[in-house]
Amino acid sequence: MKELDAKNQKKKGSGYLQLSCGVCNTSQKVAPKVEELDPEFKKMIAEGKLRPCPKCNHFTMKEFGVCNVLECAKCGIWWNWRSRETGRTSRELKERARSHGTLWEAGELAFQQNLERTNHAEFVKLLERNGVKWVCYVSVVMGLLFPAFCCALVQWCSAAVLQ
């Protein structure tokens, strides 16, 4: 396949792309394909279940029970689901979201905390499905304080997660 050079451009108002081959200089007009969205997809957008990334417009779905700070799977920018504010890092954006009260949607923090208490395995799965690596800090601390006790505690934590 021949590569296209920098001369490729869209003519204003025409709706067509003018493409030129970088090897043979052959030029042609190409109409961009306009894809129609699936009705269910449109419904999810209308209901606010899917939102476009503020930078690249890639649609993202946020799972109930996780905070509003998300990383775009396409362009990698961090953004706030509610405010659409962007940031360079998760930490930076979460600090701003906390100060503006936009870190959580109503009821989601309580849901996550309750899930952690009542169904720890599902809590860990929720985090990991959303890109958060769960670490059993109890086993880390206890392993540092009591190395002989560490193996049994890690096995207990692993068993709780796998159930």
C-alpha positions as MATLAB code, in Angstrom:
seq = 'MKELDAKNQKKKGSGYLQLSCGVCNTSQKVAPKVEELDPEFKKMIAEGKLRPCPKCNHFTMKEFGVCNVLECAKCGIWWNWRSRETGRTSRELKERARSHGTLWEAGELAFQQNLERTNHAEFVKLLERNGVKWVCYVSVVMGLLFPAFCCALVQWCSAAVLQ';
ca = [
       0.000    0.000    0.000;
       1.400    3.380   -0.969;
       1.840    5.996    1.742;
       0.117    9.342    1.451;
       2.150   12.507    1.759;
       1.594   15.859    3.484;
      -0.186   17.235    0.396;
      -3.315   15.320    1.425;
      -5.934   17.779    2.525;
      -9.633   18.301    2.950;
     -11.143   20.926    0.703;
     -13.285   23.311    2.738;
     -16.991   22.745    2.376;
     -16.682   19.924   -0.160;
     -17.126   16.992    2.220;
     -14.406   15.137    0.324;
     -10.768   14.474    1.132;
      -8.253   15.219   -1.616;
      -5.629   12.455   -1.365;
      -2.347   12.293   -3.272;
      -0.016    9.318   -3.520;
       3.492   10.176   -2.317;
       5.055    7.816   -4.856;
       3.261    8.470   -8.166;
       1.503   11.776   -7.317;
      -1.856   10.412   -8.471;
      -4.615   12.444   -6.854;
      -8.199   11.504   -6.082;
     -11.183   12.715   -4.093;
     -12.424   10.379   -1.392;
     -15.703   10.748    0.484;
     -15.292    9.944    4.185;
     -17.578    7.166    5.353;
     -20.223    8.396    7.759;
     -21.191    5.577   10.070;
     -24.627    5.582   11.641;
     -24.684    4.750   15.360;
     -26.565    1.722   16.633;
     -29.921    2.682   18.277;
     -28.871    1.136   21.619;
     -25.610    3.079   21.485;
     -27.574    6.303   20.851;
     -29.848    5.472   23.793;
     -26.848    4.979   26.121;
     -25.458    8.360   25.015;
     -28.833   10.060   25.602;
     -29.076    8.476   29.074;
     -25.546    9.638   29.960;
     -24.160    6.113   30.295;
     -21.622    6.799   27.525;
     -19.722   10.060   27.274;
     -17.096   11.237   24.796;
     -13.543   11.977   25.898;
     -13.061   15.770   25.986;
      -9.865   15.454   23.915;
     -10.470   12.769   21.260;
     -14.260   12.105   21.521;
     -13.734    8.353   22.084;
     -16.828    7.107   23.933;
     -16.309    5.834   27.462;
     -18.639    4.065   29.867;
     -18.136    4.511   33.627;
     -19.100    1.651   35.875;
     -21.246    2.412   38.929;
     -19.141    2.394   42.084;
     -15.943    3.952   40.735;
     -14.941    7.602   40.993;
     -15.391   10.117   38.180;
     -11.702   10.365   37.245;
     -11.088    8.198   34.169;
      -8.282    7.595   31.709;
      -9.268    7.596   28.039;
      -8.524    4.204   26.500;
      -7.724    5.841   23.163;
      -5.676    8.994   23.834;
      -4.602    8.365   27.458;
      -5.730   11.718   28.874;
      -7.216   11.790   32.380;
     -10.646   13.381   32.582;
     -13.517   13.937   34.993;
     -16.770   12.199   34.039;
     -18.979   14.896   35.581;
     -17.102   18.128   34.850;
     -15.224   16.980   31.682;
     -12.157   18.712   33.126;
      -8.859   17.176   31.990;
      -5.521   16.677   33.717;
      -2.060   15.230   33.203;
      -2.311   12.664   36.020;
      -4.950   10.854   38.011;
      -3.622   12.321   41.260;
      -3.765   15.921   39.968;
      -7.301   15.537   38.673;
      -8.566   13.725   41.785;
      -7.256   16.528   44.011;
      -9.145   19.108   41.932;
     -12.267   16.932   41.853;
     -12.223   16.562   45.650;
     -11.966   20.330   46.098;
     -14.865   20.921   43.656;
     -17.042   18.050   44.908;
     -17.001   16.218   41.575;
     -15.018   13.089   42.481;
     -18.061   10.842   43.029;
     -21.604   10.635   41.716;
     -24.337   10.456   44.343;
     -24.273    7.162   46.251;
     -21.241    5.672   44.513;
     -18.685    6.124   47.298;
     -21.093    4.594   49.826;
     -21.749    1.738   47.383;
     -18.006    1.057   47.018;
     -17.390    1.214   50.777;
     -20.306   -1.131   51.465;
     -19.121   -3.536   48.776;
     -15.655   -3.595   50.347;
     -17.180   -4.513   53.742;
     -19.803   -7.001   52.580;
     -18.360   -8.658   49.462;
     -14.623   -8.115   49.361;
     -14.067  -10.337   46.321;
     -16.552   -8.316   44.231;
     -14.979   -5.091   45.513;
     -11.555   -6.228   44.234;
     -13.087   -7.290   40.887;
     -14.751   -3.861   40.529;
     -11.434   -2.113   41.074;
      -9.475   -4.384   38.756;
     -12.105   -4.169   35.969;
     -11.544   -0.426   36.098;
      -7.749   -0.514   35.993;
      -7.041   -0.228   39.727;
      -4.505   -2.742   40.987;
      -5.685   -3.917   44.393;
      -3.015   -4.559   47.029;
      -3.722   -6.199   50.367;
      -1.974   -3.651   52.576;
      -2.636   -5.746   55.676;
      -0.415   -8.493   54.274;
       2.261   -5.962   53.300;
       2.376   -4.388   56.779;
       2.096   -7.690   58.633;
       4.777   -9.213   56.382;
       7.140   -6.410   57.324;
       6.394   -6.746   61.027;
       6.113  -10.531   61.217;
       7.786  -12.253   58.224;
       6.901  -15.766   59.451;
       3.210  -14.779   59.582;
       3.269  -13.282   56.084;
       2.657  -16.469   54.058;
      -0.504  -17.426   55.946;
      -1.894  -13.894   55.672;
      -1.227  -13.669   51.935;
      -2.987  -17.011   51.444;
      -5.975  -15.712   53.431;
      -6.152  -12.489   51.366;
      -5.870  -14.440   48.105;
      -8.591  -16.856   49.165;
     -10.908  -13.944   50.037;
     -10.360  -12.431   46.583;
     -10.877  -15.690   44.699;
     -14.162  -16.590   46.401;
];
